[in-house]
Amino acid sequence: MRIISKQSLGFRNQETNQIVYVRPLEISTVPDWVANDLMYIWAKTEGIIEDVEQPIQAAMVNATVEDDSPETKPSRRHSRKKE
């Protein structure tokens, strides 16, 4: 899971006591168990952290749909060099 945080945060795995830290304004890859940590739930609710993968995937889908439209495709007449 990839997230971006507005603050430095630490997430603790309740089973192993492993702590994962994230820095502010950096995209961080964290284990999936982080989503079950109370700090993650609180920070997500307060808007301190955001999931990064979902918006990027949505943007890629929108870009693909837009690129297929005839208005956005360049004309071949203008792309060839005259010799």
PyMOL Python script that loads the backbone (N, CA, C, O; Angstrom):
from pymol import cmd

cmd.read_pdbstr("""\
ATOM      1  N   MET A   1       0.859  -1.165   0.000  1.00  0.00           N
ATOM      2  CA  MET A   1       0.000   0.000   0.000  1.00  0.00           C
ATOM      3  C   MET A   1       0.906   1.230   0.000  1.00  0.00           C
ATOM      4  O   MET A   1       1.928   1.265   0.686  1.00  0.00           O
ATOM      5  N   ARG A   2       0.512   2.239  -0.783  1.00  0.00           N
ATOM      6  CA  ARG A   2       1.290   3.474  -0.863  1.00  0.00           C
ATOM      7  C   ARG A   2       0.454   4.619  -0.312  1.00  0.00           C
ATOM      8  O   ARG A   2      -0.716   4.776  -0.662  1.00  0.00           O
ATOM      9  N   ILE A   3       1.078   5.427   0.565  1.00  0.00           N
ATOM     10  CA  ILE A   3       0.378   6.550   1.172  1.00  0.00           C
ATOM     11  C   ILE A   3       1.267   7.782   1.151  1.00  0.00           C
ATOM     12  O   ILE A   3       2.483   7.681   0.992  1.00  0.00           O
ATOM     13  N   ILE A   4       0.651   8.939   1.311  1.00  0.00           N
ATOM     14  CA  ILE A   4       1.375  10.181   1.502  1.00  0.00           C
ATOM     15  C   ILE A   4       0.816  10.816   2.773  1.00  0.00           C
ATOM     16  O   ILE A   4      -0.392  10.807   3.005  1.00  0.00           O
ATOM     17  N   SER A   5       1.710  11.365   3.589  1.00  0.00           N
ATOM     18  CA  SER A   5       1.320  11.912   4.876  1.00  0.00           C
ATOM     19  C   SER A   5       1.715  13.381   4.967  1.00  0.00           C
ATOM     20  O   SER A   5       2.725  13.799   4.401  1.00  0.00           O
ATOM     21  N   LYS A   6       0.919  14.149   5.676  1.00  0.00           N
ATOM     22  CA  LYS A   6       1.239  15.549   5.925  1.00  0.00           C
ATOM     23  C   LYS A   6       2.105  15.714   7.167  1.00  0.00           C
ATOM     24  O   LYS A   6       2.644  16.794   7.407  1.00  0.00           O
ATOM     25  N   GLN A   7       2.242  14.647   7.964  1.00  0.00           N
ATOM     26  CA  GLN A   7       3.019  14.667   9.203  1.00  0.00           C
ATOM     27  C   GLN A   7       3.841  13.391   9.319  1.00  0.00           C
ATOM     28  O   GLN A   7       3.566  12.395   8.651  1.00  0.00           O
ATOM     29  N   SER A   8       4.858  13.438  10.183  1.00  0.00           N
ATOM     30  CA  SER A   8       5.589  12.209  10.511  1.00  0.00           C
ATOM     31  C   SER A   8       4.686  11.353  11.390  1.00  0.00           C
ATOM     32  O   SER A   8       4.125  11.836  12.374  1.00  0.00           O
ATOM     33  N   LEU A   9       4.551  10.084  11.031  1.00  0.00           N
ATOM     34  CA  LEU A   9       3.702   9.169  11.790  1.00  0.00           C
ATOM     35  C   LEU A   9       4.387   7.818  11.916  1.00  0.00           C
ATOM     36  O   LEU A   9       5.234   7.451  11.101  1.00  0.00           O
ATOM     37  N   GLY A  10       4.003   7.086  12.958  1.00  0.00           N
ATOM     38  CA  GLY A  10       4.467   5.716  13.133  1.00  0.00           C
ATOM     39  C   GLY A  10       3.286   4.789  13.297  1.00  0.00           C
ATOM     40  O   GLY A  10       2.329   5.110  14.001  1.00  0.00           O
ATOM     41  N   PHE A  11       3.350   3.643  12.650  1.00  0.00           N
ATOM     42  CA  PHE A  11       2.282   2.649  12.719  1.00  0.00           C
ATOM     43  C   PHE A  11       2.843   1.372  13.334  1.00  0.00           C
ATOM     44  O   PHE A  11       3.917   0.912  12.948  1.00  0.00           O
ATOM     45  N   ARG A  12       2.113   0.800  14.294  1.00  0.00           N
ATOM     46  CA  ARG A  12       2.586  -0.390  15.007  1.00  0.00           C
ATOM     47  C   ARG A  12       1.734  -1.604  14.655  1.00  0.00           C
ATOM     48  O   ARG A  12       0.504  -1.563  14.686  1.00  0.00           O
ATOM     49  N   ASN A  13       2.437  -2.693  14.316  1.00  0.00           N
ATOM     50  CA  ASN A  13       1.784  -3.973  14.090  1.00  0.00           C
ATOM     51  C   ASN A  13       1.488  -4.585  15.461  1.00  0.00           C
ATOM     52  O   ASN A  13       2.413  -4.838  16.231  1.00  0.00           O
ATOM     53  N   GLN A  14       0.236  -4.821  15.770  1.00  0.00           N
ATOM     54  CA  GLN A  14      -0.159  -5.341  17.079  1.00  0.00           C
ATOM     55  C   GLN A  14       0.336  -6.749  17.340  1.00  0.00           C
ATOM     56  O   GLN A  14       0.499  -7.140  18.497  1.00  0.00           O
ATOM     57  N   GLU A  15       0.579  -7.516  16.295  1.00  0.00           N
ATOM     58  CA  GLU A  15       1.025  -8.901  16.472  1.00  0.00           C
ATOM     59  C   GLU A  15       2.528  -9.004  16.707  1.00  0.00           C
ATOM     60  O   GLU A  15       2.968  -9.796  17.541  1.00  0.00           O
ATOM     61  N   THR A  16       3.322  -8.215  15.983  1.00  0.00           N
ATOM     62  CA  THR A  16       4.779  -8.346  16.054  1.00  0.00           C
ATOM     63  C   THR A  16       5.464  -7.152  16.721  1.00  0.00           C
ATOM     64  O   THR A  16       6.671  -7.194  16.961  1.00  0.00           O
ATOM     65  N   ASN A  17       4.722  -6.097  17.022  1.00  0.00           N
ATOM     66  CA  ASN A  17       5.249  -4.841  17.571  1.00  0.00           C
ATOM     67  C   ASN A  17       6.214  -4.134  16.626  1.00  0.00           C
ATOM     68  O   ASN A  17       6.958  -3.252  17.056  1.00  0.00           O
ATOM     69  N   GLN A  18       6.216  -4.502  15.355  1.00  0.00           N
ATOM     70  CA  GLN A  18       7.019  -3.807  14.352  1.00  0.00           C
ATOM     71  C   GLN A  18       6.434  -2.408  14.153  1.00  0.00           C
ATOM     72  O   GLN A  18       5.215  -2.250  14.098  1.00  0.00           O
ATOM     73  N   ILE A  19       7.290  -1.400  14.045  1.00  0.00           N
ATOM     74  CA  ILE A  19       6.841  -0.031  13.813  1.00  0.00           C
ATOM     75  C   ILE A  19       7.349   0.422  12.448  1.00  0.00           C
ATOM     76  O   ILE A  19       8.517   0.232  12.108  1.00  0.00           O
ATOM     77  N   VAL A  20       6.460   1.016  11.686  1.00  0.00           N
ATOM     78  CA  VAL A  20       6.800   1.564  10.376  1.00  0.00           C
ATOM     79  C   VAL A  20       6.562   3.071  10.456  1.00  0.00           C
ATOM     80  O   VAL A  20       5.487   3.520  10.854  1.00  0.00           O
ATOM     81  N   TYR A  21       7.579   3.846  10.072  1.00  0.00           N
ATOM     82  CA  TYR A  21       7.473   5.300  10.099  1.00  0.00           C
ATOM     83  C   TYR A  21       7.310   5.851   8.695  1.00  0.00           C
ATOM     84  O   TYR A  21       7.845   5.304   7.731  1.00  0.00           O
ATOM     85  N   VAL A  22       6.558   6.950   8.591  1.00  0.00           N
ATOM     86  CA  VAL A  22       6.438   7.674   7.333  1.00  0.00           C
ATOM     87  C   VAL A  22       6.841   9.124   7.586  1.00  0.00           C
ATOM     88  O   VAL A  22       6.603   9.672   8.663  1.00  0.00           O
ATOM     89  N   ARG A  23       7.451   9.729   6.581  1.00  0.00           N
ATOM     90  CA  ARG A  23       7.874  11.123   6.668  1.00  0.00           C
ATOM     91  C   ARG A  23       6.845  12.011   5.996  1.00  0.00           C
ATOM     92  O   ARG A  23       6.092  11.559   5.133  1.00  0.00           O
ATOM     93  N   PRO A  24       6.814  13.271   6.390  1.00  0.00           N
ATOM     94  CA  PRO A  24       5.833  14.164   5.773  1.00  0.00           C
ATOM     95  C   PRO A  24       6.156  14.458   4.310  1.00  0.00           C
ATOM     96  O   PRO A  24       7.315  14.625   3.930  1.00  0.00           O
ATOM     97  N   LEU A  25       5.098  14.515   3.503  1.00  0.00           N
ATOM     98  CA  LEU A  25       5.154  14.881   2.084  1.00  0.00           C
ATOM     99  C   LEU A  25       6.017  13.955   1.238  1.00  0.00           C
ATOM    100  O   LEU A  25       6.553  14.372   0.211  1.00  0.00           O
ATOM    101  N   GLU A  26       6.155  12.703   1.663  1.00  0.00           N
ATOM    102  CA  GLU A  26       6.835  11.682   0.875  1.00  0.00           C
ATOM    103  C   GLU A  26       5.855  10.543   0.611  1.00  0.00           C
ATOM    104  O   GLU A  26       5.068  10.173   1.482  1.00  0.00           O
ATOM    105  N   ILE A  27       5.911  10.001  -0.586  1.00  0.00           N
ATOM    106  CA  ILE A  27       5.106   8.819  -0.884  1.00  0.00           C
ATOM    107  C   ILE A  27       5.831   7.628  -0.273  1.00  0.00           C
ATOM    108  O   ILE A  27       6.991   7.365  -0.589  1.00  0.00           O
ATOM    109  N   SER A  28       5.142   6.915   0.599  1.00  0.00           N
ATOM    110  CA  SER A  28       5.739   5.790   1.321  1.00  0.00           C
ATOM    111  C   SER A  28       5.008   4.506   0.990  1.00  0.00           C
ATOM    112  O   SER A  28       3.782   4.485   0.881  1.00  0.00           O
ATOM    113  N   THR A  29       5.769   3.435   0.831  1.00  0.00           N
ATOM    114  CA  THR A  29       5.197   2.109   0.661  1.00  0.00           C
ATOM    115  C   THR A  29       5.197   1.441   2.027  1.00  0.00           C
ATOM    116  O   THR A  29       6.247   1.284   2.650  1.00  0.00           O
ATOM    117  N   VAL A  30       4.020   1.050   2.488  1.00  0.00           N
ATOM    118  CA  VAL A  30       3.888   0.453   3.817  1.00  0.00           C
ATOM    119  C   VAL A  30       3.183  -0.888   3.688  1.00  0.00           C
ATOM    120  O   VAL A  30       2.453  -1.115   2.723  1.00  0.00           O
ATOM    121  N   PRO A  31       3.396  -1.786   4.659  1.00  0.00           N
ATOM    122  CA  PRO A  31       2.716  -3.091   4.611  1.00  0.00           C
ATOM    123  C   PRO A  31       1.196  -2.932   4.744  1.00  0.00           C
ATOM    124  O   PRO A  31       0.715  -1.925   5.263  1.00  0.00           O
ATOM    125  N   ASP A  32       0.461  -3.919   4.280  1.00  0.00           N
ATOM    126  CA  ASP A  32      -1.003  -3.869   4.313  1.00  0.00           C
ATOM    127  C   ASP A  32      -1.567  -3.832   5.728  1.00  0.00           C
ATOM    128  O   ASP A  32      -2.662  -3.309   5.936  1.00  0.00           O
ATOM    129  N   TRP A  33      -0.836  -4.380   6.713  1.00  0.00           N
ATOM    130  CA  TRP A  33      -1.353  -4.385   8.083  1.00  0.00           C
ATOM    131  C   TRP A  33      -1.487  -2.976   8.654  1.00  0.00           C
ATOM    132  O   TRP A  33      -2.191  -2.786   9.646  1.00  0.00           O
ATOM    133  N   VAL A  34      -0.836  -1.992   8.058  1.00  0.00           N
ATOM    134  CA  VAL A  34      -0.917  -0.611   8.535  1.00  0.00           C
ATOM    135  C   VAL A  34      -2.369  -0.128   8.519  1.00  0.00           C
ATOM    136  O   VAL A  34      -2.758   0.671   9.371  1.00  0.00           O
ATOM    137  N   ALA A  35      -3.168  -0.598   7.570  1.00  0.00           N
ATOM    138  CA  ALA A  35      -4.571  -0.169   7.472  1.00  0.00           C
ATOM    139  C   ALA A  35      -5.388  -0.559   8.705  1.00  0.00           C
ATOM    140  O   ALA A  35      -6.458   0.007   8.929  1.00  0.00           O
ATOM    141  N   ASN A  36      -4.911  -1.505   9.503  1.00  0.00           N
ATOM    142  CA  ASN A  36      -5.620  -1.927  10.710  1.00  0.00           C
ATOM    143  C   ASN A  36      -5.159  -1.177  11.956  1.00  0.00           C
ATOM    144  O   ASN A  36      -5.761  -1.331  13.019  1.00  0.00           O
ATOM    145  N   ASP A  37      -4.106  -0.371  11.850  1.00  0.00           N
ATOM    146  CA  ASP A  37      -3.579   0.363  12.996  1.00  0.00           C
ATOM    147  C   ASP A  37      -4.477   1.560  13.317  1.00  0.00           C
ATOM    148  O   ASP A  37      -4.973   2.230  12.412  1.00  0.00           O
ATOM    149  N   LEU A  38      -4.683   1.821  14.608  1.00  0.00           N
ATOM    150  CA  LEU A  38      -5.542   2.928  15.022  1.00  0.00           C
ATOM    151  C   LEU A  38      -4.989   4.280  14.576  1.00  0.00           C
ATOM    152  O   LEU A  38      -5.763   5.186  14.266  1.00  0.00           O
ATOM    153  N   MET A  39      -3.673   4.433  14.539  1.00  0.00           N
ATOM    154  CA  MET A  39      -3.076   5.687  14.078  1.00  0.00           C
ATOM    155  C   MET A  39      -3.417   5.946  12.613  1.00  0.00           C
ATOM    156  O   MET A  39      -3.709   7.079  12.231  1.00  0.00           O
ATOM    157  N   TYR A  40      -3.381   4.897  11.797  1.00  0.00           N
ATOM    158  CA  TYR A  40      -3.745   5.021  10.382  1.00  0.00           C
ATOM    159  C   TYR A  40      -5.211   5.423  10.247  1.00  0.00           C
ATOM    160  O   TYR A  40      -5.543   6.321   9.473  1.00  0.00           O
ATOM    161  N   ILE A  41      -6.076   4.766  10.991  1.00  0.00           N
ATOM    162  CA  ILE A  41      -7.511   5.059  10.917  1.00  0.00           C
ATOM    163  C   ILE A  41      -7.777   6.508  11.331  1.00  0.00           C
ATOM    164  O   ILE A  41      -8.547   7.212  10.677  1.00  0.00           O
ATOM    165  N   TRP A  42      -7.142   6.946  12.412  1.00  0.00           N
ATOM    166  CA  TRP A  42      -7.314   8.326  12.867  1.00  0.00           C
ATOM    167  C   TRP A  42      -6.782   9.320  11.835  1.00  0.00           C
ATOM    168  O   TRP A  42      -7.463  10.287  11.493  1.00  0.00           O
ATOM    169  N   ALA A  43      -5.569   9.082  11.340  1.00  0.00           N
ATOM    170  CA  ALA A  43      -4.948  10.002  10.390  1.00  0.00           C
ATOM    171  C   ALA A  43      -5.737  10.062   9.082  1.00  0.00           C
ATOM    172  O   ALA A  43      -5.856  11.129   8.481  1.00  0.00           O
ATOM    173  N   LYS A  44      -6.264   8.947   8.648  1.00  0.00           N
ATOM    174  CA  LYS A  44      -7.078   8.905   7.430  1.00  0.00           C
ATOM    175  C   LYS A  44      -8.363   9.709   7.629  1.00  0.00           C
ATOM    176  O   LYS A  44      -8.775  10.452   6.739  1.00  0.00           O
ATOM    177  N   THR A  45      -8.995   9.563   8.795  1.00  0.00           N
ATOM    178  CA  THR A  45     -10.219  10.285   9.115  1.00  0.00           C
ATOM    179  C   THR A  45      -9.975  11.793   9.171  1.00  0.00           C
ATOM    180  O   THR A  45     -10.815  12.577   8.730  1.00  0.00           O
ATOM    181  N   GLU A  46      -8.823  12.197   9.713  1.00  0.00           N
ATOM    182  CA  GLU A  46      -8.495  13.614   9.856  1.00  0.00           C
ATOM    183  C   GLU A  46      -7.936  14.228   8.569  1.00  0.00           C
ATOM    184  O   GLU A  46      -7.743  15.441   8.500  1.00  0.00           O
ATOM    185  N   GLY A  47      -7.677  13.414   7.564  1.00  0.00           N
ATOM    186  CA  GLY A  47      -7.138  13.932   6.305  1.00  0.00           C
ATOM    187  C   GLY A  47      -5.633  14.147   6.329  1.00  0.00           C
ATOM    188  O   GLY A  47      -5.096  14.854   5.477  1.00  0.00           O
ATOM    189  N   ILE A  48      -4.949  13.546   7.292  1.00  0.00           N
ATOM    190  CA  ILE A  48      -3.497  13.695   7.409  1.00  0.00           C
ATOM    191  C   ILE A  48      -2.776  12.795   6.410  1.00  0.00           C
ATOM    192  O   ILE A  48      -1.698  13.137   5.924  1.00  0.00           O
ATOM    193  N   ILE A  49      -3.374  11.646   6.107  1.00  0.00           N
ATOM    194  CA  ILE A  49      -2.786  10.751   5.107  1.00  0.00           C
ATOM    195  C   ILE A  49      -3.805  10.453   4.026  1.00  0.00           C
ATOM    196  O   ILE A  49      -5.014  10.516   4.248  1.00  0.00           O
ATOM    197  N   GLU A  50      -3.286  10.125   2.842  1.00  0.00           N
ATOM    198  CA  GLU A  50      -4.125   9.742   1.714  1.00  0.00           C
ATOM    199  C   GLU A  50      -3.500   8.540   1.026  1.00  0.00           C
ATOM    200  O   GLU A  50      -2.277   8.411   0.969  1.00  0.00           O
ATOM    201  N   ASP A  51      -4.340   7.670   0.509  1.00  0.00           N
ATOM    202  CA  ASP A  51      -3.858   6.567  -0.317  1.00  0.00           C
ATOM    203  C   ASP A  51      -3.447   7.146  -1.664  1.00  0.00           C
ATOM    204  O   ASP A  51      -4.155   7.974  -2.237  1.00  0.00           O
ATOM    205  N   VAL A  52      -2.305   6.706  -2.161  1.00  0.00           N
ATOM    206  CA  VAL A  52      -1.778   7.274  -3.400  1.00  0.00           C
ATOM    207  C   VAL A  52      -2.182   6.458  -4.612  1.00  0.00           C
ATOM    208  O   VAL A  52      -2.420   7.043  -5.669  1.00  0.00           O
ATOM    209  N   GLU A  53      -2.270   5.161  -4.520  1.00  0.00           N
ATOM    210  CA  GLU A  53      -2.486   4.310  -5.691  1.00  0.00           C
ATOM    211  C   GLU A  53      -3.833   4.536  -6.350  1.00  0.00           C
ATOM    212  O   GLU A  53      -3.912   4.547  -7.579  1.00  0.00           O
ATOM    213  N   GLN A  54      -4.889   4.716  -5.585  1.00  0.00           N
ATOM    214  CA  GLN A  54      -6.215   4.847  -6.179  1.00  0.00           C
ATOM    215  C   GLN A  54      -6.340   6.081  -7.072  1.00  0.00           C
ATOM    216  O   GLN A  54      -6.826   5.944  -8.195  1.00  0.00           O
ATOM    217  N   PRO A  55      -5.928   7.286  -6.638  1.00  0.00           N
ATOM    218  CA  PRO A  55      -6.041   8.437  -7.534  1.00  0.00           C
ATOM    219  C   PRO A  55      -5.170   8.311  -8.778  1.00  0.00           C
ATOM    220  O   PRO A  55      -5.570   8.754  -9.854  1.00  0.00           O
ATOM    221  N   ILE A  56      -3.989   7.716  -8.652  1.00  0.00           N
ATOM    222  CA  ILE A  56      -3.111   7.563  -9.806  1.00  0.00           C
ATOM    223  C   ILE A  56      -3.747   6.617 -10.822  1.00  0.00           C
ATOM    224  O   ILE A  56      -3.727   6.897 -12.021  1.00  0.00           O
ATOM    225  N   GLN A  57      -4.307   5.508 -10.359  1.00  0.00           N
ATOM    226  CA  GLN A  57      -4.951   4.568 -11.266  1.00  0.00           C
ATOM    227  C   GLN A  57      -6.151   5.222 -11.948  1.00  0.00           C
ATOM    228  O   GLN A  57      -6.366   5.010 -13.141  1.00  0.00           O
ATOM    229  N   ALA A  58      -6.928   6.004 -11.222  1.00  0.00           N
ATOM    230  CA  ALA A  58      -8.074   6.691 -11.816  1.00  0.00           C
ATOM    231  C   ALA A  58      -7.604   7.697 -12.860  1.00  0.00           C
ATOM    232  O   ALA A  58      -8.226   7.830 -13.914  1.00  0.00           O
ATOM    233  N   ALA A  59      -6.526   8.398 -12.580  1.00  0.00           N
ATOM    234  CA  ALA A  59      -5.999   9.373 -13.538  1.00  0.00           C
ATOM    235  C   ALA A  59      -5.514   8.668 -14.802  1.00  0.00           C
ATOM    236  O   ALA A  59      -5.689   9.184 -15.906  1.00  0.00           O
ATOM    237  N   MET A  60      -4.906   7.493 -14.646  1.00  0.00           N
ATOM    238  CA  MET A  60      -4.427   6.752 -15.804  1.00  0.00           C
ATOM    239  C   MET A  60      -5.602   6.291 -16.665  1.00  0.00           C
ATOM    240  O   MET A  60      -5.518   6.339 -17.893  1.00  0.00           O
ATOM    241  N   VAL A  61      -6.684   5.850 -16.049  1.00  0.00           N
ATOM    242  CA  VAL A  61      -7.858   5.417 -16.794  1.00  0.00           C
ATOM    243  C   VAL A  61      -8.459   6.599 -17.542  1.00  0.00           C
ATOM    244  O   VAL A  61      -8.817   6.474 -18.713  1.00  0.00           O
ATOM    245  N   ASN A  62      -8.573   7.741 -16.879  1.00  0.00           N
ATOM    246  CA  ASN A  62      -9.118   8.933 -17.533  1.00  0.00           C
ATOM    247  C   ASN A  62      -8.230   9.380 -18.688  1.00  0.00           C
ATOM    248  O   ASN A  62      -8.743   9.780 -19.733  1.00  0.00           O
ATOM    249  N   ALA A  63      -6.922   9.322 -18.525  1.00  0.00           N
ATOM    250  CA  ALA A  63      -6.010   9.725 -19.589  1.00  0.00           C
ATOM    251  C   ALA A  63      -6.147   8.791 -20.792  1.00  0.00           C
ATOM    252  O   ALA A  63      -6.097   9.244 -21.936  1.00  0.00           O
ATOM    253  N   THR A  64      -6.316   7.506 -20.546  1.00  0.00           N
ATOM    254  CA  THR A  64      -6.468   6.538 -21.636  1.00  0.00           C
ATOM    255  C   THR A  64      -7.757   6.813 -22.402  1.00  0.00           C
ATOM    256  O   THR A  64      -7.762   6.770 -23.632  1.00  0.00           O
ATOM    257  N   VAL A  65      -8.828   7.091 -21.707  1.00  0.00           N
ATOM    258  CA  VAL A  65     -10.098   7.368 -22.356  1.00  0.00           C
ATOM    259  C   VAL A  65      -9.994   8.650 -23.172  1.00  0.00           C
ATOM    260  O   VAL A  65     -10.486   8.701 -24.300  1.00  0.00           O
ATOM    261  N   GLU A  66      -9.371   9.678 -22.630  1.00  0.00           N
ATOM    262  CA  GLU A  66      -9.243  10.949 -23.334  1.00  0.00           C
ATOM    263  C   GLU A  66      -8.332  10.827 -24.552  1.00  0.00           C
ATOM    264  O   GLU A  66      -8.598  11.450 -25.579  1.00  0.00           O
ATOM    265  N   ASP A  67      -7.267  10.039 -24.459  1.00  0.00           N
ATOM    266  CA  ASP A  67      -6.324   9.903 -25.561  1.00  0.00           C
ATOM    267  C   ASP A  67      -6.932   9.196 -26.767  1.00  0.00           C
ATOM    268  O   ASP A  67      -6.445   9.373 -27.884  1.00  0.00           O
ATOM    269  N   ASP A  68      -7.970   8.407 -26.575  1.00  0.00           N
ATOM    270  CA  ASP A  68      -8.587   7.687 -27.678  1.00  0.00           C
ATOM    271  C   ASP A  68      -9.554   8.544 -28.484  1.00  0.00           C
ATOM    272  O   ASP A  68      -9.993   8.128 -29.557  1.00  0.00           O
ATOM    273  N   SER A  69      -9.890   9.711 -27.997  1.00  0.00           N
ATOM    274  CA  SER A  69     -10.832  10.550 -28.735  1.00  0.00           C
ATOM    275  C   SER A  69     -10.148  11.175 -29.948  1.00  0.00           C
ATOM    276  O   SER A  69      -8.961  11.491 -29.879  1.00  0.00           O
ATOM    277  N   PRO A  70     -10.867  11.363 -31.061  1.00  0.00           N
ATOM    278  CA  PRO A  70     -10.249  11.878 -32.288  1.00  0.00           C
ATOM    279  C   PRO A  70      -9.737  13.309 -32.144  1.00  0.00           C
ATOM    280  O   PRO A  70      -8.808  13.696 -32.853  1.00  0.00           O
ATOM    281  N   GLU A  71     -10.314  14.098 -31.251  1.00  0.00           N
ATOM    282  CA  GLU A  71      -9.870  15.478 -31.113  1.00  0.00           C
ATOM    283  C   GLU A  71      -8.455  15.579 -30.538  1.00  0.00           C
ATOM    284  O   GLU A  71      -7.735  16.531 -30.839  1.00  0.00           O
ATOM    285  N   THR A  72      -8.054  14.613 -29.717  1.00  0.00           N
ATOM    286  CA  THR A  72      -6.750  14.698 -29.067  1.00  0.00           C
ATOM    287  C   THR A  72      -5.638  14.042 -29.874  1.00  0.00           C
ATOM    288  O   THR A  72      -4.463  14.244 -29.570  1.00  0.00           O
ATOM    289  N   LYS A  73      -5.980  13.263 -30.893  1.00  0.00           N
ATOM    290  CA  LYS A  73      -4.957  12.612 -31.699  1.00  0.00           C
ATOM    291  C   LYS A  73      -4.366  13.610 -32.694  1.00  0.00           C
ATOM    292  O   LYS A  73      -5.112  14.341 -33.345  1.00  0.00           O
ATOM    293  N   PRO A  74      -3.046  13.651 -32.820  1.00  0.00           N
ATOM    294  CA  PRO A  74      -2.451  14.574 -33.785  1.00  0.00           C
ATOM    295  C   PRO A  74      -2.719  14.112 -35.211  1.00  0.00           C
ATOM    296  O   PRO A  74      -2.827  12.917 -35.484  1.00  0.00           O
ATOM    297  N   SER A  75      -2.820  15.049 -36.082  1.00  0.00           N
ATOM    298  CA  SER A  75      -3.043  14.739 -37.480  1.00  0.00           C
ATOM    299  C   SER A  75      -1.746  14.245 -38.099  1.00  0.00           C
ATOM    300  O   SER A  75      -0.677  14.789 -37.817  1.00  0.00           O
ATOM    301  N   ARG A  76      -1.828  13.227 -38.932  1.00  0.00           N
ATOM    302  CA  ARG A  76      -0.614  12.699 -39.574  1.00  0.00           C
ATOM    303  C   ARG A  76      -0.100  13.658 -40.643  1.00  0.00           C
ATOM    304  O   ARG A  76       1.093  13.671 -40.948  1.00  0.00           O
ATOM    305  N   ARG A  77      -0.979  14.442 -41.200  1.00  0.00           N
ATOM    306  CA  ARG A  77      -0.542  15.390 -42.235  1.00  0.00           C
ATOM    307  C   ARG A  77       0.497  16.361 -41.699  1.00  0.00           C
ATOM    308  O   ARG A  77       1.443  16.719 -42.401  1.00  0.00           O
ATOM    309  N   HIS A  78       0.321  16.778 -40.479  1.00  0.00           N
ATOM    310  CA  HIS A  78       1.196  17.811 -39.920  1.00  0.00           C
ATOM    311  C   HIS A  78       2.431  17.224 -39.236  1.00  0.00           C
ATOM    312  O   HIS A  78       3.366  17.958 -38.916  1.00  0.00           O
ATOM    313  N   SER A  79       2.444  15.933 -39.012  1.00  0.00           N
ATOM    314  CA  SER A  79       3.561  15.338 -38.282  1.00  0.00           C
ATOM    315  C   SER A  79       4.711  14.883 -39.202  1.00  0.00           C
ATOM    316  O   SER A  79       5.813  14.633 -38.715  1.00  0.00           O
ATOM    317  N   ARG A  80       4.475  14.772 -40.515  1.00  0.00           N
ATOM    318  CA  ARG A  80       5.517  14.333 -41.428  1.00  0.00           C
ATOM    319  C   ARG A  80       6.347  15.512 -41.902  1.00  0.00           C
ATOM    320  O   ARG A  80       5.838  16.614 -42.109  1.00  0.00           O
ATOM    321  N   LYS A  81       7.620  15.258 -42.065  1.00  0.00           N
ATOM    322  CA  LYS A  81       8.513  16.285 -42.597  1.00  0.00           C
ATOM    323  C   LYS A  81       8.448  16.261 -44.121  1.00  0.00           C
ATOM    324  O   LYS A  81       8.373  15.198 -44.737  1.00  0.00           O
ATOM    325  N   LYS A  82       8.477  17.421 -44.701  1.00  0.00           N
ATOM    326  CA  LYS A  82       8.516  17.504 -46.154  1.00  0.00           C
ATOM    327  C   LYS A  82       9.950  17.410 -46.604  1.00  0.00           C
ATOM    328  O   LYS A  82      10.835  18.027 -46.010  1.00  0.00           O
ATOM    329  N   GLU A  83      10.185  16.658 -47.629  1.00  0.00           N
ATOM    330  CA  GLU A  83      11.564  16.498 -48.138  1.00  0.00           C
ATOM    331  C   GLU A  83      11.784  17.289 -49.374  1.00  0.00           C
ATOM    332  O   GLU A  83      12.881  17.270 -49.932  1.00  0.00           O
TER     333      GLU A  83
END
""", "prot")
cmd.dss("prot")
cmd.show_as("cartoon", "prot")
cmd.util.cbc("prot")
cmd.orient("prot")
